[in-house]
Amino acid sequence: MRPDHVVSLYLALEADGIRLWLMGGWGVDALLGRQTWDHHDLDVLVEARSLERLCEQLRHFGFDFEYEWDEEAWWIEDPSWSRAEKLPTAFVYGHPDGREIDVHVVRVEDGGHVTTLWTVPYAITAAGLDGHGTVAAQPVRCLTAEMQRLAHIGYELPPHHLADLTLLSEAPVSPVPPD
């Protein structure tokens, strides 16, 4: 996925009021302010209230549901959604051109408490959502470097994830909000 794809999708989703954070490879690259390798997908963390709209927007942009992460996904519903249906909390949408969006869901309460809504050996924290970075000079929200490190535990890391962990040593410890 090219940087312009990431930026245009991020801006369109944000404009629709969808609250999301970059994570995974693009999240690491955003923290560093540069693309470090070619990514076929975009990993995003989305707030549960935005999940229904996210799925609608992804379909609008030509993406189709591909699969859920069976071993991780929970099925949830939210009273703010227009339809009473359950949606998975860890899944992938794919585009005919090969791009993929890997989605994971959290619930952020008014007091700032974050509930991780899929099965992982760590918890997303409010402080972990305070990351800021850039993709192609566009400011984006992302997980902090510390949260990214935690998100790389509990599974056998492929080479590009090991490289991401090494690159995270270059990322700022304390995020700096965009101007």
trRosetta pair geometry for C-beta under 8 A, 3 or more apart (Angstrom, degrees):
i j d omega theta_ij theta_ji phi_ij phi_ji
1 5 4.8 -116 -174 81 88 138
1 6 6.1 101 135 -55 116 88
1 26 7.6 -38 80 -66 123 130
1 39 5.2 -40 41 96 89 92
1 40 6.3 90 -18 -176 80 17
1 41 6.3 80 -13 -114 126 5
1 42 5.4 -71 77 -44 168 94
1 99 4.8 84 -93 -129 99 104
1 100 7.8 -116 -49 41 122 53
2 5 4.8 104 59 0 75 102
2 6 7.3 -139 101 -4 43 85
3 6 5.5 -54 -151 34 38 113
3 7 6.2 33 155 -17 71 106
3 35 5.9 -107 -63 -55 114 132
3 135 5.3 -174 -152 170 93 93
3 136 4.0 131 150 -46 128 115
4 7 5.7 -52 -141 40 34 110
4 8 6.1 30 161 -16 67 108
4 136 6.4 64 -71 -48 56 172
5 8 6.2 -59 -143 39 25 104
5 9 6.1 18 161 -12 63 113
5 42 7.6 -146 117 -44 104 133
5 99 6.3 -139 174 -113 154 152
6 9 6.2 -66 -149 42 23 106
6 10 5.9 23 157 -20 64 114
6 22 7.6 40 -169 -106 120 134
6 26 5.7 -179 -124 -145 144 144
6 42 5.7 161 -110 -105 89 132
6 135 5.0 -82 105 157 131 156
6 136 7.5 148 66 4 105 112
7 10 5.7 -57 -141 38 27 112
7 11 6.1 22 162 -15 65 110
7 135 5.5 -162 -68 100 87 109
7 136 5.3 -73 -43 53 139 124
7 138 4.6 118 -128 19 114 157
7 140 7.9 -119 -108 -64 67 121
8 11 6.0 -56 -143 40 27 108
8 12 6.2 26 158 -18 63 110
9 12 5.9 -57 -144 38 28 110
9 13 6.2 24 159 -15 65 109
9 42 7.0 150 80 53 148 170
9 61 6.8 73 -113 -154 94 171
9 101 7.7 -153 175 -91 153 125
10 13 6.1 -62 -148 39 25 106
10 14 6.2 23 156 -17 64 111
10 20 7.5 -134 -134 81 75 120
10 22 7.4 -29 -101 -59 128 109
10 135 7.2 122 2 47 154 137
10 138 7.2 141 77 123 135 137
10 140 5.7 -43 -173 -117 157 116
11 14 5.7 -55 -142 40 29 111
11 15 6.1 34 156 -24 64 107
11 138 7.2 -81 -57 -167 110 145
12 15 5.7 -53 -147 33 29 113
12 16 6.7 21 154 -13 61 107
12 57 6.8 162 129 -173 106 127
12 61 7.3 121 100 -73 156 130
13 16 5.8 -61 -154 39 33 108
13 18 4.2 -67 175 63 87 130
13 20 6.0 -3 126 16 137 135
13 54 6.6 32 -143 -116 119 79
13 57 5.8 138 -103 117 78 159
14 17 7.7 58 179 -64 34 13
14 18 6.6 -91 -79 60 28 75
14 20 7.5 -111 -73 38 75 94
16 53 5.9 -176 140 164 121 126
16 57 5.8 -171 37 -81 168 140
17 50 7.1 -158 119 -111 72 106
17 53 7.1 -7 76 119 90 169
18 46 6.7 -32 176 -141 100 112
18 50 4.2 119 -142 -169 68 128
18 53 5.4 -151 -82 101 102 116
18 54 5.2 119 -144 -76 138 82
18 57 6.7 -94 -35 11 151 152
19 46 6.8 123 86 -157 62 62
19 47 4.1 13 79 11 117 126
19 49 7.5 41 27 65 118 97
19 50 5.1 -172 33 -27 73 147
19 108 7.6 -85 120 27 149 137
20 44 4.8 -3 -174 -176 125 119
20 45 6.4 152 -159 78 68 50
20 46 4.6 -25 -100 -97 93 74
20 47 7.3 -126 -73 1 49 76
20 50 6.9 -126 -51 104 84 152
20 54 7.3 108 -66 -103 127 128
20 141 7.2 151 99 72 49 115
21 27 7.3 47 147 -112 83 118
21 44 6.8 144 71 -160 43 67
21 45 4.4 -13 58 57 97 105
21 46 8.0 -166 22 -71 66 37
21 129 5.9 -125 -64 -142 156 80
21 131 7.0 94 -162 57 120 103
21 141 4.7 -80 -109 122 75 99
21 142 5.4 129 -177 -124 86 25
21 143 5.8 98 145 -47 130 65
22 26 4.9 -94 -169 109 124 100
22 27 4.1 177 126 -85 82 73
22 30 5.1 102 78 -8 144 150
22 42 7.2 -69 -129 -172 93 92
22 43 7.1 91 -168 80 60 70
22 44 6.2 -45 -104 -104 45 69
22 45 7.9 -73 7 17 2 83
22 133 7.2 -84 61 53 129 122
22 135 7.4 130 -60 -40 167 130
22 140 5.5 34 -5 139 126 133
22 141 7.0 149 10 92 77 53
22 142 4.1 -36 63 -104 89 96
22 143 7.4 -117 89 6 53 74
23 26 7.8 46 66 67 22 79
23 27 4.0 5 -128 -38 19 155
23 43 4.7 -79 80 116 79 110
23 44 6.7 137 22 -119 87 18
23 45 5.2 68 -18 -25 129 103
23 104 7.4 -39 49 39 147 121
23 142 6.6 156 -72 -161 48 81
23 143 4.8 48 -103 -3 92 123
23 147 8.0 -81 -120 119 108 108
23 148 6.7 -179 -151 -105 78 82
23 151 6.2 -110 -175 174 123 175
24 27 5.4 102 45 15 42 108
24 28 7.3 -79 129 -6 30 94
24 41 7.5 -27 121 99 156 101
24 42 7.7 151 68 -174 127 32
24 43 2.9 87 8 28 135 145
24 102 6.8 63 -28 69 161 129
24 151 7.7 -103 -69 127 55 139
24 164 7.8 -73 -177 -125 46 164
25 28 5.8 -54 -150 33 30 109
25 29 6.3 24 155 -13 65 108
25 36 7.9 -136 -168 58 88 100
25 37 7.0 -83 -159 65 125 101
25 39 4.6 168 104 -103 140 123
25 41 7.7 107 36 72 122 76
25 43 6.8 113 25 9 71 112
25 160 6.8 -12 -93 151 122 118
25 164 6.2 -111 -103 -89 62 131
26 29 5.4 -53 -142 42 37 113
26 30 6.1 46 153 -27 67 101
26 39 5.8 -92 -55 21 89 177
26 42 5.4 -2 4 -131 152 75
26 43 6.6 174 34 37 97 75
26 135 6.6 7 -171 -95 102 134
26 142 7.9 -142 118 -113 75 128
27 30 5.6 -47 -145 30 30 113
27 31 6.8 32 153 -18 60 101
27 43 6.5 -61 -13 77 112 105
27 131 7.3 59 -170 107 98 153
27 133 7.4 134 -164 24 47 148
27 142 4.3 157 -143 -162 81 117
27 143 5.3 24 -174 34 141 92
27 148 5.9 -178 118 -99 120 118
28 31 5.8 -55 -156 33 32 112
28 32 6.5 19 151 -8 66 110
28 36 7.1 -54 113 24 109 134
28 148 5.9 129 -80 -165 82 153
28 164 4.6 -139 -53 -152 169 100
28 167 5.7 82 169 93 125 125
28 168 6.1 -82 -132 -73 106 85
28 171 7.2 -107 -153 -61 67 136
29 32 5.7 -63 -147 46 34 106
29 33 8.0 -133 164 32 58 11
29 34 6.4 -104 -163 90 84 38
29 35 5.1 24 -157 -111 140 45
29 36 5.4 -150 -98 6 94 90
29 39 7.7 -114 -8 -31 145 134
29 133 7.6 126 104 153 48 147
29 135 6.9 64 110 -103 106 88
30 33 7.4 34 -176 -73 31 37
30 131 7.7 96 102 141 115 115
30 133 2.9 115 146 96 82 138
30 134 6.1 161 -155 49 70 23
30 135 5.3 -44 -97 -52 89 88
30 140 5.2 -79 -142 67 139 120
30 142 4.5 151 84 -38 139 154
31 131 6.2 -51 -88 -169 102 122
31 133 4.5 -83 -68 -86 33 133
31 142 6.1 -124 -53 93 83 142
31 144 7.7 97 -105 -157 129 34
31 145 5.6 129 -166 -71 157 87
31 148 7.2 -97 -18 -18 151 153
31 168 7.3 29 88 -123 149 70
31 171 4.1 7 142 -132 126 124
31 172 7.1 -147 -176 31 93 76
31 175 7.9 -85 -125 -106 93 94
32 36 6.6 42 68 -45 156 117
32 133 7.3 23 26 -146 38 127
32 167 6.3 -48 -62 167 144 112
32 170 6.0 44 -114 98 104 116
32 171 5.9 -81 -68 -87 71 82
33 133 6.3 -145 -68 -166 60 86
33 134 4.9 33 -124 52 76 105
35 39 7.9 -119 -150 -4 104 104
35 135 7.8 65 -66 -143 90 79
36 163 7.5 -176 134 140 128 115
36 164 7.9 145 77 -99 143 64
36 167 5.8 -18 -112 -113 172 157
37 160 6.3 -140 90 -138 161 111
37 163 7.1 65 -26 107 144 146
39 42 6.9 89 131 -74 132 56
40 98 6.5 -76 -157 149 101 98
40 99 7.0 -167 175 -121 59 43
40 100 6.2 34 131 21 87 103
41 92 7.5 -53 -134 -138 139 111
41 99 7.0 130 -106 -172 47 58
41 100 3.8 -35 -106 75 102 97
41 101 6.7 174 -163 -82 88 19
41 102 5.2 52 159 -15 137 105
42 99 7.4 12 -3 -177 98 102
42 100 7.4 -177 25 93 62 54
42 101 5.4 -19 65 -113 94 68
42 102 7.1 -176 85 26 41 75
43 102 4.5 -26 -105 73 70 110
43 104 7.5 12 -174 3 91 105
44 101 6.5 -13 12 -170 115 95
44 102 7.2 151 21 78 63 56
44 103 5.7 -16 69 -109 92 66
44 104 7.5 -177 94 32 47 68
45 104 5.3 -30 -109 76 69 92
45 105 7.5 153 -162 -96 62 18
45 106 6.0 18 178 -2 107 112
45 124 7.0 144 -152 -119 149 156
45 129 7.7 -124 99 -110 142 95
45 143 6.8 83 2 -55 141 105
46 50 5.3 -120 178 85 103 112
46 51 5.9 128 114 -86 126 67
46 54 5.3 -11 -147 -59 162 161
46 103 5.9 -14 6 -158 121 103
46 104 7.5 154 22 78 73 41
46 105 5.7 -33 71 -106 83 69
46 106 7.6 166 81 28 34 71
47 50 4.9 74 68 12 84 108
47 51 7.7 -126 98 -38 44 77
47 105 7.6 62 -177 -156 9 74
47 106 6.3 -45 -108 76 51 78
47 107 7.0 84 -161 -122 71 33
47 108 5.3 -55 -123 14 113 108
48 51 5.5 -24 -155 -17 42 119
48 76 6.3 -59 -143 114 122 149
48 78 5.3 153 145 -75 102 137
48 89 7.8 -25 -103 -115 94 106
48 105 5.4 80 -86 177 72 113
48 106 6.8 -113 -32 97 86 30
48 107 4.4 -9 1 -90 133 80
48 117 6.4 88 -77 -19 116 161
49 78 5.7 -167 -101 166 52 155
49 80 4.8 15 -143 59 94 151
49 107 8.0 94 -24 -130 78 75
50 53 5.5 -67 -164 52 62 109
50 54 5.5 71 139 -35 87 104
51 54 5.5 -53 -145 31 30 116
51 55 6.6 28 160 -17 64 103
51 76 7.7 92 38 78 167 112
51 78 6.9 129 38 2 114 135
51 81 7.6 -41 71 -84 90 120
51 87 5.5 169 142 86 129 148
51 89 7.8 -58 -114 -108 148 65
51 103 8.0 120 -131 163 86 136
51 105 5.7 9 -86 -114 126 130
52 55 6.1 -57 -156 34 30 109
52 56 6.6 28 150 -16 64 108
52 78 7.2 -132 -20 50 112 114
52 80 8.0 -164 21 100 128 82
52 81 4.2 129 -37 -127 153 105
52 82 6.7 173 147 21 152 81
52 83 7.1 163 -140 37 136 89
52 87 6.8 -167 -81 -27 67 152
53 56 5.5 -55 -147 39 36 114
53 57 6.1 34 156 -18 69 107
54 57 5.9 -59 -147 39 28 108
54 58 6.3 29 156 -21 65 106
54 103 6.9 133 139 -128 142 145
55 58 5.8 -51 -145 34 30 112
55 59 6.6 30 155 -16 62 104
55 65 7.6 10 -148 -71 105 105
55 87 6.7 -130 -36 -138 150 142
55 93 7.6 171 -128 -70 66 138
56 59 6.0 -59 -156 37 30 109
56 60 6.4 35 147 -23 65 107
57 60 5.2 -50 -147 34 37 118
57 61 6.4 26 156 -10 67 106
58 61 5.9 -61 -149 44 31 104
58 63 4.1 -59 171 65 90 128
58 93 4.7 25 165 132 144 172
58 101 6.1 -124 -124 47 129 152
59 62 7.8 90 -176 -39 31 8
59 63 6.4 -90 -79 69 32 71
59 64 7.0 63 -113 -96 76 50
59 93 8.0 -109 -61 -149 59 138
61 95 7.6 -54 123 -99 90 118
62 95 5.5 57 110 -136 98 95
62 96 6.7 -73 163 11 113 97
63 93 4.0 59 155 148 123 117
63 94 6.3 157 -153 78 82 18
63 95 5.0 -54 -94 -72 72 77
63 99 7.7 -78 -96 94 103 98
63 101 6.1 -2 -142 13 159 120
64 93 6.4 168 80 -159 23 82
64 94 6.2 -29 60 63 76 72
64 95 7.8 135 13 -95 72 33
65 91 6.8 -22 -147 163 92 132
65 92 8.0 112 -161 88 52 50
65 93 5.7 -48 -94 -105 40 78
66 91 7.7 156 58 173 72 86
66 92 4.7 -41 59 99 116 96
66 93 6.2 153 -1 -127 90 21
66 94 4.3 64 -56 -5 131 110
66 100 7.1 -40 7 -129 152 106
67 70 8.0 -49 168 -33 103 86
67 91 6.7 -164 105 -151 40 78
67 92 5.6 12 55 46 73 102
68 73 4.4 -20 171 -31 115 164
68 88 4.1 -104 -121 -159 129 172
68 90 6.4 89 -171 85 78 66
68 91 4.3 -43 -108 -97 63 95
68 92 7.9 -175 -92 15 23 69
69 72 4.1 -4 116 43 119 111
69 73 5.2 142 67 -37 71 93
69 88 7.8 154 35 161 66 130
69 90 3.9 -56 43 125 119 112
69 91 6.4 -136 -3 -78 75 39
69 92 7.6 93 -47 -21 84 91
69 118 7.2 47 74 -163 125 137
70 73 6.5 -44 -110 25 18 107
71 119 7.0 -105 143 72 63 126
72 89 7.8 -116 130 88 86 87
72 90 4.2 -36 104 66 114 166
72 104 7.9 -51 141 -116 136 104
72 118 4.5 32 160 172 96 112
72 119 4.9 -148 -139 52 54 83
72 120 6.7 28 -137 -57 112 78
73 88 4.2 -15 -165 -164 135 107
73 89 5.4 152 -149 50 68 68
73 90 4.2 -137 -81 47 74 89
73 91 6.4 52 -98 -55 133 83
73 118 5.9 -32 -103 -126 34 104
73 119 7.9 -47 13 13 17 93
74 88 7.4 142 73 -153 34 57
74 89 4.7 6 52 20 80 131
74 90 7.8 76 14 1 61 95
74 117 5.5 -110 49 171 128 78
74 118 5.9 -149 2 -100 90 51
74 119 7.3 125 -45 -30 92 83
75 86 4.1 47 164 158 105 127
75 87 6.9 164 -151 75 68 20
75 88 5.8 -40 -95 -91 69 54
75 89 7.4 -148 -81 -12 22 89
76 86 6.2 149 69 -150 16 83
76 87 6.4 -35 63 59 70 71
76 89 5.8 57 3 -59 114 112
76 105 7.1 -143 33 110 138 150
76 117 6.1 -28 -34 -171 147 137
77 81 6.7 -104 -169 31 75 138
77 84 6.4 35 -163 -159 144 58
77 85 6.5 171 -108 88 110 26
77 86 4.9 -75 -52 -92 94 62
77 87 7.2 115 -90 10 55 76
78 81 5.0 104 69 -19 85 101
81 84 7.5 143 88 -83 110 34
81 85 7.5 -103 126 43 146 74
88 91 4.7 99 90 -46 125 122
89 104 6.8 40 153 -157 74 54
89 105 3.9 -102 -149 42 85 119
89 117 4.3 -119 -155 121 153 103
89 118 4.7 -163 110 -66 109 92
90 103 7.2 -173 -137 94 32 63
90 104 5.2 13 -106 -108 79 77
90 105 7.2 -119 -56 13 56 85
90 118 4.1 87 -43 -125 120 149
91 102 7.9 -170 100 -150 32 50
91 103 5.6 -10 63 58 73 101
92 100 5.4 -9 -170 -172 110 115
92 101 6.8 154 -155 78 58 50
92 102 5.2 -19 -101 -101 87 66
92 103 7.2 172 -89 15 33 78
93 100 6.9 157 81 -157 46 62
93 101 4.6 -4 56 54 97 103
93 103 7.0 38 -2 -12 97 118
94 98 7.6 -38 -168 -152 101 20
94 99 7.2 157 -156 88 58 49
94 100 4.9 -25 -102 -102 75 82
94 101 7.8 -160 -75 21 33 68
95 98 6.8 -28 77 44 85 26
95 99 4.3 13 35 57 124 92
95 100 7.3 -144 12 -72 78 38
104 117 7.9 159 173 66 73 80
104 118 5.6 -93 -149 13 96 143
105 117 4.6 -43 98 68 93 125
105 118 6.7 110 46 -32 76 102
106 114 5.3 -6 176 -169 131 99
106 115 6.4 155 -165 76 73 50
106 116 5.7 -37 -109 -105 92 44
106 117 5.9 174 -107 5 31 95
106 124 5.3 -75 -98 69 142 148
106 129 8.0 -136 76 -78 160 129
107 114 7.2 152 78 -157 49 49
107 115 4.4 -4 54 53 99 105
107 117 6.0 86 -16 -48 91 122
108 112 7.1 -24 -171 -144 92 31
108 113 7.6 159 -155 82 48 43
108 114 5.4 -16 -102 -102 72 76
108 126 7.6 107 -137 -104 100 84
108 129 7.4 13 -97 -40 131 174
109 112 6.8 -31 75 40 78 20
109 113 4.4 6 37 56 123 91
109 114 7.6 -142 12 -71 79 30
109 115 7.5 69 -30 -12 99 100
112 126 4.5 35 166 -115 98 151
113 126 6.9 -71 -102 -49 20 116
114 123 7.4 140 95 163 98 93
114 124 5.0 -89 134 104 136 92
114 125 6.0 156 44 -147 128 18
114 126 5.3 174 -18 -62 110 63
114 128 7.6 -106 50 52 162 105
114 129 6.6 158 -78 -24 150 130
116 120 6.3 -85 157 43 143 109
116 122 7.7 123 -59 100 170 59
116 123 5.2 -148 -8 -139 127 60
116 124 4.7 132 -81 13 99 93
120 151 7.7 -16 -178 -132 152 64
120 154 6.1 149 -165 63 73 165
121 153 6.1 -93 78 111 117 101
121 154 3.9 167 20 -88 121 130
122 150 4.4 157 -167 166 160 108
122 151 6.8 -123 65 -81 142 43
122 153 6.2 97 -38 58 125 114
122 154 7.1 -136 -12 -23 93 131
124 128 5.4 -135 -163 81 65 139
124 129 6.9 63 169 -53 107 95
124 143 7.7 -96 -134 -115 102 116
124 147 6.7 51 -134 -154 70 124
125 128 4.3 104 54 -1 77 105
125 129 7.4 -143 95 -6 48 82
125 147 6.9 -143 39 -97 87 112
126 129 5.9 -57 -159 31 35 110
126 130 7.4 48 144 -37 61 99
127 130 5.6 -43 -163 7 43 122
127 144 6.9 -31 142 1 73 148
127 146 7.8 -14 123 74 107 133
127 147 7.7 176 103 -55 72 114
128 131 7.5 -15 174 -21 46 102
128 143 5.6 -10 167 -152 87 90
128 144 5.4 -121 -142 27 46 102
128 146 6.7 -115 -107 88 81 92
128 147 3.1 109 -152 -86 105 135
128 150 7.3 -64 -116 41 139 135
129 141 7.5 9 178 175 77 116
129 143 6.8 -46 -101 -109 40 61
129 144 7.7 -30 12 -15 10 90
129 147 7.5 81 -49 -55 40 171
130 144 5.8 16 67 -55 76 115
130 175 5.3 178 126 45 85 139
131 141 6.8 106 82 -175 71 57
131 142 4.3 -68 108 87 121 71
131 143 5.0 47 11 119 143 17
131 144 4.0 -168 -67 -70 99 46
131 145 7.2 138 -110 -22 122 53
131 147 6.9 -119 -32 39 125 122
131 148 7.8 68 -76 -32 161 105
131 175 4.8 -163 -124 -90 41 144
132 139 6.5 -12 -173 -163 101 98
132 140 7.4 156 -156 80 55 44
132 141 6.5 -40 -102 -111 62 48
132 142 6.9 139 -107 31 12 83
132 175 4.9 120 20 177 83 115
132 176 6.2 -102 67 79 124 46
132 177 5.2 141 -38 -117 162 38
132 178 5.4 -156 -177 -28 131 80
133 139 7.6 155 90 -148 30 54
133 140 5.7 -25 72 63 77 90
133 142 4.9 -8 16 19 115 136
134 137 5.7 -4 177 -131 129 17
134 138 6.1 144 -157 65 76 37
134 139 5.7 -42 -95 -90 80 43
134 140 6.6 136 -114 13 26 86
134 178 7.5 117 -73 -97 91 119
135 138 5.4 -27 67 58 72 97
135 140 5.5 23 4 -10 101 139
139 178 3.3 26 -132 -95 148 164
139 179 7.8 -159 -60 39 149 57
143 147 4.0 -119 -180 93 108 123
143 148 5.1 142 101 -59 117 76
143 151 6.7 47 127 -17 170 141
144 147 4.7 93 53 9 79 101
144 148 6.9 -135 97 -7 41 87
144 175 5.5 -108 -109 -39 94 118
145 148 5.5 -51 -146 34 32 115
145 149 6.6 38 153 -23 64 100
145 168 5.0 144 -158 -166 98 97
145 171 3.8 167 -89 98 131 133
145 172 6.9 177 -15 72 134 43
145 173 6.6 -86 55 -111 132 37
146 149 5.8 -50 -155 29 31 113
146 150 6.8 29 149 -14 62 104
146 173 7.4 56 -45 -155 104 67
147 150 5.6 -52 -151 37 38 112
147 151 6.3 40 150 -23 67 106
148 151 5.6 -55 -148 34 32 114
148 152 6.9 28 153 -19 62 106
148 164 7.4 -118 164 154 120 114
148 168 5.8 -166 95 -110 126 134
148 171 7.7 59 41 35 143 169
149 152 6.0 -65 -160 32 33 109
149 153 7.9 36 147 -30 61 99
149 165 6.7 88 -120 -130 76 87
149 168 5.9 166 -69 135 90 161
150 153 6.1 -51 -165 12 44 114
152 157 6.2 36 -176 -100 99 124
152 161 5.8 163 -136 176 112 109
152 164 7.0 -175 -88 90 143 116
152 165 5.6 -160 113 -75 168 109
157 161 4.2 -131 -161 92 94 121
157 162 5.0 120 127 -57 126 79
157 165 7.4 -11 -159 -15 160 131
158 161 5.2 92 55 10 68 104
158 162 7.3 -130 101 -5 35 90
159 162 5.6 -56 -149 36 35 113
159 163 6.4 37 153 -20 68 103
160 163 5.4 -47 -148 35 37 116
160 164 6.6 47 149 -25 63 98
161 164 5.3 -42 -149 29 38 117
161 165 6.8 42 151 -20 63 98
162 165 5.8 -50 -155 31 35 112
162 166 6.8 35 148 -16 64 102
163 166 5.6 -53 -154 36 37 113
163 167 6.3 36 150 -19 68 106
164 167 5.6 -57 -147 39 33 112
164 168 6.4 44 152 -32 65 100
165 168 5.6 -43 -151 20 33 118
165 169 8.0 46 150 -27 55 88
166 169 6.2 -42 -176 8 41 112
167 170 5.8 -50 -174 27 55 111
167 171 7.3 64 134 -33 72 96
168 171 5.0 -37 -155 11 54 121
172 175 6.5 128 92 -96 115 36
172 176 6.5 -5 102 -9 166 97
